[in-house]
């Protein structure tokens, strides 16, 4: 099983199984009252349940689980606040991977996996490639770029670890 994680605030996680079936989840944040005001926060409980599910496949079902986490980096045009928010999400994912003994996960830069998959910075292209590779996994156009990218991160990892010859 291959797990792809897009750790941004609008991020997602995807599982690509050996039989090429796919599961993906977005909405890893939720609005809640915190410190007296309504804020959009990472849904740590949901993130925890999803990593626990990957650990279940590994520990209880004897499935080899490979995890890839997209490396986040601030860019000159990114505000300090959004860099801080991305860092929070990344920290949560790192803590959960450590908690469930996925310390051998693979770091991936967006440039590396997107270039190898023939993609650019256009999110729409990720949706199109995902729909081509996994037509049975319906992703509504426009709102599921993060899910498409999480699936493609897992697909990239699969291709890196088990290249198809010929």
Buried (B, 14 or more C-beta within 10 A) or exposed (E): BBBBBBBBBBBBBBBBEEEEEBBBBBEBBEEEEEEEEEEEBBBBEBBBEBBEBBBEBBEEEEEEBBBBBBBBEEEEEEEEEBBEBBEBBBEBBBBBBEEBEBEEBBEBEBEBBBEEBEBEEEBEBBBBBBBEBBEEBEBEEEEBBBBBBBBBBBBBBBBBEEEEEE
